């Protein structure tokens, strides 16, 4: 039988190499009995295997019993998959190098495993489109349109292809010439498809001083970034002339125009859904602005370095954003007076005489200018357009002067990388004493618990999150800024929402019933060891304004003044002037959903990330020190607070509605607010359970 190893049997399409050890033993016994030939024994054994042998017979490597495979199946927490086939195979990567892998086929998916049985990739059988196989060679390609293809080589190619086609019910396409490298869709080729232009056209126009390594990075939307990585940050490459433009000298065809429109629609939708964008508009009272246009763009700074940015144009202003939707600058449309564009390439300058100019490069230049002109026309203004024959517009740009920028009033520049936002906190604390009306007590409880909640959130940032941020603390043990963003960024947005928007709005609803103490130092207030439900900013009573004439009075006299004022005012008139808690909740409901949804959806990953940190000694030491600093509360107790807080709103709203008469002017708004907050609370309850 050993002489027949590798022999192709007559009247069959299989090789001896395709047989399992058990099948070979059965053939050997039949041949040695002298009753049949090799070919006859082969045919009988093959037929018996097809009808009688279970799925484990093709598990050549016994993967189903391997420890790593069992752990993987257990970790997936789904129905256990049955291994129908396993074998050693050679995977050919995008560089043409052969790597030894283990191919596993189950009743639901195809797996690529390392030699140690670690899962590298899982592909659902339904995602496999077809098989491209060589006629004579050992190679074949598994086509996966949704992701990227696999190029395999194996001496048992016919058997493997047969198993895949039988399980996936797909066709086999024969490659006559054997040029599989031209047919395979690798990961790199898949990414380059989202580019506006082919890699070859880009390389032909790239600056000579840029190395291949420096141009290899692309962002998630396929635009090329001229960057080199250093300490987790981006450092742009220098471009001193227009000849270095990616799109220099290229003409837009219909396909490119469609790709541009698709990309612009994606960015517009992404910005509108971004909680950073929503919070920025709310914080600066720009909620009335409507986004009309958005697209990726190349900004060229005063040093000639190219930076990938996002331009957003609303009905009021033009924005410069990072690809993470961080607002870098806002320019009112009225301030844009002129645009200079190059007739040689795609560069153009947006002139802002009252501030400083912007130097851009974009293949969608005309679409950007059309959108800008349309929004300006609606405001009754218009900018002039000047053409320039220069290859580089550097000499025409009025750059930012750092000294003038510091002294300028109403500057719209926000440098989130250098001047990070300060620790969020409340500007004033309300204290309630001597309330007798039960409805007023519920309203006061709503605010006092919100103040306490805000203090706890700010305390977490001050003692846990910000010390780990490398942008705020250069000696941070977490040097990876992206890692910090993944863990703490959503939480910080929740803190800013409550401290900057929600709690101040609630305070306005009951301010006439309270003693007001200003917060002098946010960090001292947040890190205070006080255990009171409503922390006081200062130990002594601070003068506040009298409700009657605005003159300063002490906190003790304020109680008497408030009581007198309450007794002397007409109930209906005073109620009409006081903001409703229900109206306040409804006003901030959309923003509340915007900041809480990313946090809730990322809850499982957040728990896993914290569990990983607790396994490392340096983080264990840091977390223990921070826990001692805040009086014993651990990091998980803080992280669960946003999920626990929303159900608390439901209880407070129910009690407030119960204490409010149906004839009360605020009753309807309270009912609507209660229904809205209940929907979010149900989602939070599912995470607590």
N, C-alpha and C positions, 0 to 999 in steps of 0.2 A: 504493500500500500504506500510505502514511503516513496517508491519510484514514481507513483502517480501524483505526487504532491505538486500542485500547480498545473496539472494536465487538464485540458478542456475535454470533458466527456462528449462522446458522440451523441447527436440528437438532443443535446441539452444546451442551455445557454449559461451554464454555471461552471465554476472552477472548484477544484478540491479545496482551495483556500476558503471557500464560502461555507464549508462544513464545520459544525461544532465537534468537539472531541467525542461526544456521545454518538453523533451520527457516524463518524469515522469508525468507531468501534463496532457499531452495528453492521456496517458494510463489510468490514474485515471478517466478522463472524460468518456472514452469508457467503462471501467469496471462498473462505477457507473450507466451508462445508462441501464445496464442489458442485453445488446445485445451480449456480448462476454466475454470470460474468460481472465485471466491475460496473458496466453501464446499467445492467439490469438491477443489481443491488442498489446502485445510486438512485435509480428511479423509484424503486419500492420504498426506500428509506425516506426519500424526499416527500413522497405522497403520504406516508405515515406521519411524518412530522407536521404536515399541513393540517391533517385531520385530528390527530391525537395530542400532539405536544402542546402544553400550556404556554402562556406568555413568558414564563421564566426561562424557557429553553433558549430564547434568543438573548437573554441577559448574560452575555459572554463574560463580563467582568464582575458579575454578581453585585451590581451597584445597589440593588434594593436592600441588601444586607449591610451595606457600608455605614459606618457611624456618622460620617459627615452628611450623607444623603438623608438619613433618618432625622438628624438635627435640623436640616433645612426644611424638610417636610413638616416637622413639628413647629418650626418658627413661622411658617406661612399661615398656620391656623386655618387651613382650608381642607376640603376633602382630600384624602390621601390619593396620590396618583400611582397608577400601576405601571411599573417599568416593563415595556414590551421589547425593548432592544437596547443594547449597549455595546460599544466597541471602541477601541483605540483608533484614532484618526488624526490626520495632519491638517491643521487649519493654515491657510495662506493669508497673511495679513496684507494691509494696503501697500507695504513696502516690498512685497514679494517673498517675505521670509516665512519658512515653514515652522509651525509651532505644534508640538504634540498635545493633543487634547483628547477628551473622552466625549463621544457623542452618545446622548441618551434620548430615547424616544419613549414617551409615556402615552397614555390614552388621551392626554389633553395638550401636551406641549413637547417641544424639542429643546434639549438642554445642551449647552456647551460647558463642559466641566474641565477643570485643570487636572493634572495627573494625580493630585492629592484629593480629588473628588470635591473640590470647592466650586460652587456654581458661579460661572462667569456671566452667563446670559440665559434667559428663558424666553422662548418664542411660542406663542399660542399656535396650535396647528392651523387654526382658521386664518391666521395672518400669512401663511405660506402660500404664495401665488402659483409657483411652478418650479420645476427643476430643469436646469440647463446642464446637460451632461456631454462630455466628450465621447466620440464614437469608439476610439481606440485607446485613449489614455486612461488615467486613473482619477482625473479631476472632475468635479461637478460643482455647480453653484446652486445654492438654495435662495430663491428670490423672495424677499420680504419687502414689498412696496412701502409699507407704513414706516419702516425703520431703515435698515440697510442689509445688504446681502451677506451670505457666508460662502466662502470659497474653500472647499474641502478637497483632499486627495486621500485615496485609500485603494489598496489592492482589492478590497472587497466592495468596490464601487457598485457593481450591479445589484448585490444583495442589499446594500444600504439604500440605494435609490428605490429599489422595489419596496422596502419597508416604508419609506417616507411617502411614496405615491399611494400605497395602499391605505395608510392611515389618514393622509390629508386629502385623498381623492383628487389629486392634481395631475396634470399632464407633464410628460418629459419632453423637453425640446433638445434635439441633438445638435451639437456644435460640430460641424464638419471639419473646420480648420483648426479646432483646438485652441482658439484664441480667447480663453476665458477671462484673461485680464482686461479685455475690452468690453466684456459683457457684465462683469461684476460691478455692482453699485456699492462701493465701500462707504464707510462712515464719512471720510473726507470729501468724497464726491457728492454725497448727500447734502452736506453742509454747503458746499460751493454752489449747489443748485439755487439756493436762496439769494445768492449774490446777484447784483444787477448785471454784471458782466462776467465773462469767463475769466478764469485764472490767468490764461495766456495773455489776454489783452491787458490785464492788470500788470503782469510782470513786465510787459514790453514798455509800459509807461511809468514804472516806478522809478524813483530817484536812485541814482547809482550808488549813493552812500548808504542806502538802506540794505541791511543784510536780510537773508531769507528768514532768519529767526525773528527779526523785528517785525515782519509783516504777517506772520503766521496767525496772529490772534484775530478772532472775529467775535462780534457780539451776537446775542441770541437772534437778532433780526437780520444777520448776514452781512452787515456793513463792516468793512475792513477797518481795523484800528491800527494806526501806526504807533504802537506802544511797546515798551519793554518793561517787564515786571521787576520791581525792586522793593523789598520789604513790604509786599502786599499792596503797593500803590502803583498808580500808572504814571509813567514818565514819557511825555510825548517826544517824538523825533522831530528834528528841525526841518522846516521847509522854507526856503528863502525865495523861491520863485514859483510862478504858476506852472512851470513845466513839470512839477512834481505832483500835480493833481491827478487823482485816480481817474477822473472822467475827462481829462484834458484831451481835446481833439476828437472826442467820440460823439456820435450822433444818436439820438434817441429813436428807436424804432417802436412799433406798436407793442411788441412783447415787453420791452423795457418800460413803456408807459403804463401798461397794465400792472406790472410789478410795483411801480412807484405808487399807483393809486391804492393797491392792496396794502402796501406797507404804511401809507399815510392813514388809511382806515384803521389798521391795527394799532398804530400809535395813538390815534385820537381816542379809540375805545379804551386803551390802556390808561391814558391820563385821566379820563373821566371817571374810571372806576378806582383810581388811586386815592387812598385815604390821605396821603400827604398833600395832594392837590386840593382835595376837599377841605382839609383843615387849614391850609394856607389861605384859601379864599374866605373861609369863615373868620379866621383870626384877623384878617385885614379888612373885613366888611366888603369883600368883592363877590358875594354870593350871586349877584345879578349878572355876572359875566358869563357869556356863552362861548364855549370853545368851537371855533369854526374850522381851524386847520392845524395839523400837527405832522411833523416829519423829522427824520434824522437829518442832521446837517453837520458840516465840518466848520468849526470855528477856528480862526487863526489868530493867535494872540500877538502881543506886541513884539515878542521875540521870534515870530515866524513859526511857532510850533503849532501843529494841527491838533485839535481836540475834538472828539466826537461829542456832539450835543444834540438836544432835541429842541426845535423851535416850535412854539405854540402861539397861535394868534387867536385872540378872542375879540369880542365886539368893543373892548375897551383898551387892550394893551397887547404888547408882544412880549413873550417870555423866552428866556434862555434856561433850559433845564438839562440836568444830567440824564443819563439813560436809566437812572434809578428814581426819576421824577423828583429830584431835589431842585427847588427853584433857586437859580443863581442870580437872576436879574429880571426885573419887570420894567418895561418901557411903555409909557403912555403913548397911544397912537398919535396924539396931537404933537408930541415932541419930535417925531420923525419928519424931517423936512425935505430930505433929499436922499436919493440912492444912486450910487455910482457903480456901473457894471462893466466888466471887461468884455470886449468883442472878440478876444482871443481864446478865453477859457470860461469856466463857470464861476469865477470869483465875482463878488459884489460887496459893496460897503453900504451899511445902513447908517446914515449920518444923524447923530443926535447932538445938536450944538450945545444944548444946556447941560449935557453930561459928557459922554464920550462915544465914539463910533464903534460899530461892530463890523468885523471883517469876516466874511463867510465864503464858503465854497460848496456848491451843491449842484447836482445835475437837474434838480427840480427848481432851479432858480426862478424860472418864469412863473411857475405855479405859486411859489412863495410870494413873489411880488404881486401877482394877481389877487391873491387872498388878502394881502396887506392893503392894496389899493381899494378893494371892495369894502373892507371894514372901515377904512378912513372915509370913504365916500358917504357911508351911512352917518358918519359924525359931521359931515360938512367940511372936511379938510382933504388935502391931497398933497402928495410929495412929488418933487420933480425927479426926472430920471436923466442921468448923464452917462454917455458911453465913453469908454477909455480904450485906447489901442495898446495899453501897457500889458506886458505879460504878468507882472506883479503889481498889485495895487497898494503895496506897503507904504509908499511915499505919500499916499492920499489919505491915510487913516489918521484920525485924531485919537491917540491912545489915552488911556486912563492915567491921570496923575495922582499918585497915592496921597500926596499932601492935600491937594485940592479936594480929593474924594472924602477925606476925613472931616474936612471943614464944611463940606457942602450940606445944605439943608434938604430934607426930604429925599435923601438918597434911597434908591430902590434896590441897592445891591445887597445880597445876602450871601456871605461866604460861609457856607456850612462846614467847610473843611478846616478853616482857620479859626473862625469865631463861632464855635458851637453854641447852641442855645443854652442858657443858664438853667440851673436846677428849677423845674417848675414848682410852683407853690401858690398859696392863696395870699392875697394882698391884705385881707382883713379877716378877723374872726368875730362871729356873732355869739353873744352869750344871752341866754333867756332866763329871767328870774321873775317869780311871782305871777306866772300865767295861770289864769283860772278857767278860761274857756277851753273846753276839751278839743275843739277843732284847732284852736291856736296851738295847743300842746302837740298835736299830731304834726302840724306844719313845722313847728320848732324842732321836733324830733327828726323830721325829714332832713333839715339843714344841718343839725348837729352831727348826725350820723354821716352825712356827706362830707362834712369838714374833717371828721375823724378818719374817714376813708381816704381822703386826699392826703392827709398827713402821713398815713401808713404807706401810700404809694410813693410819695416823695422820699420817705425814709428809706424805702427799698432802693431807689435810684441812688441816693446819696451814699449808702453804706455797702451795697452789693454791686449794682450795675455800673455806675460811673467809674469806680476805682479799677474796674476791669477793662474799661474802654481805652485803648492805646492812643486815641486822638486826644483824650483828656489827661491821661496819665502815661507818660512815656515809659515808666518803669512797670507797667502792667504785666502780669504774668500771662495774659491772653494777648499775644502780639498779632493775632489774626483778626483784623477788623471785620471781615465778612462773617467770621464765626460769632463775633459779638452781636452783629446785626441780626443774624438768624435767631439768636436766643433772646435778646433784650429789646430789639427795635419796636416790635408790636406792643410790648408792655409800656414802653416810654410814650408811645402815641396815646395810649389809654390814659396815662397820667396827665399828659398835656390837655387832653380833652376835658377831663374832670376839673383840673385846677384852673384852666384858662377860660373855659366856656360854661360847663354845666353847673358847677358849684356857685360861681359868681351870679349866674342867672337865678338860681334858687335863693340865694341870699337877698336879692332884690325883692323877692316876694314877701319876705318877713322882716325886712330891715327895720320897719317902723315899730316892731315889737321888741327889739333887741338892743343890747349894749354893744357898741362897735369898738373893737380893739384892733388897731393896725398892726400888721406884721412887719417888723423892722428888718429882720434878717431871715430869709427863707431857709437857709441851711441850718441855722440854730433852731428854728421852729420845727423843721423836719426831723432833726436828729436828737431833739429833746427827749429826755428819759421820763417825761411826764406820763402818767397812766390814766389821766382824766379822759373822758369821752370827747370833750371839746377842749383842746389845748389852748392855753392863753399865750399870746405872743409876748406880753410883758407882765411882770408881777403886780404892777400897780394899775389902777384905773386910768385910762387915757381919755382926755377930753374929747367929746364928740359933739356933733352939731345938734342943736335942739330941733325937733320936728316942726316947731312953730315959726321961728325966725332965723334959724341957721347959726345963731351965736353959740360959742363953745360952752359946754356945761360939763360937770364931772359925771362919772358913771353912776354915783349914788343919786345925784339929783335927776339924772336921766330917767330913772325908774318912775319918779313922781311925775316928771314932765310927760312921759309916754302915757301914763294912766290918765292924766288930765286931758291930754290930747284925744285919747281914745273915747273918753266920756263926752267930750265936747263936739266931736265931729258927727255929722249925719252918716248913718250906716251905709246907705245906698251910694252916696257920693264917694265915701272913702273906699268902698269895695270896688267901684268902677275905676278908681285910680291905681289900685294895688294890682300888680301883675299876678296872674293865676299860675299856680304850680302846674296845672294841667296843660295850659298853653305853653309854658316853658319846656315841659317834657316833650310835647309834640314838635316844638320848634327845633329841638336838638335831636329828635329821633333818628333822622337820616344819618347824621354825623355819628351818633352812637352806634348804629348798625355798621357804619363804615369802619370804625376803629375796632369793634369787637369781633367782627366776622373773621379777619385774618388771625386773630389771637385764638379763637375757638377752633378754627380749622387746623391750626398748627399745634394744638394742645398735645397730641400724642408724641410728635417729634420733639416738642419742648421737654416733655418728661424724660424721653430717652437721652436728650442732650445733657440734662442735669444729672441723670444717673451716670453718664459717662464721665462727667467732671468729678463726681464724687469718688471715682475709682483712682484718681491721680492725687499723689501726695501734696503737691503744691496748691491744688484747688481745695483739698480737704482743710489744710491749714488756713487758707484765706476765708473759707466759708465759716469755719469755727470762730475766727476772730470777728468777722462781721456779725455773727449771731450773738456773740457776747456784747458787741457794741449796741445792738438794738434791744437788748434785754431778754434774749433767749429765743426769739422767734427764728425758725430756720427758713431757708430760701423757698421751700415748697409751700410754707404757710402764706408767704406773700404772693406767690404765683397763682394760688387758687382764689385769691381775693376777688379779682374781676369776675370770675365765674359765680362766686357766692353773692356778689353784690346785687346783680340784676334781679334774682328772685326776691331779695329784700325789698326792692322797689315795689314789687307786686303787693307785698304785705302792707307797706306804707300807703300805697294808693287805695287798697281796699278799705283800710281804716279811715282814710281821708274822705272817701266817697260816703262811707257809713256816717261820718260826722257832718256831712254837708246836706242841707235840705235841697229837695228837687227844685225849689223855686229860686235857689241861689244862682247868681249870674255865672259862677264858676263850675256849676255842676256838670254841664254838658262837656266842657273841655276836660274835666277830670275823668269822665266816663271814657272818652276817646283815648286818653293817655293810658288808662288802665288796660284797655284792650290791646293797644300797641305793645306795651311793655310785657304783657303776658306771652306774646308770641316769641319774643327773644328769651324770656325766662324759661320756656319749655326746652329750648336748645341748650341753655346752660345747665338745666337739671339733668339732662342726659349725660353730660360730662362729669357731673358730681357723682352720679350713680356708677 
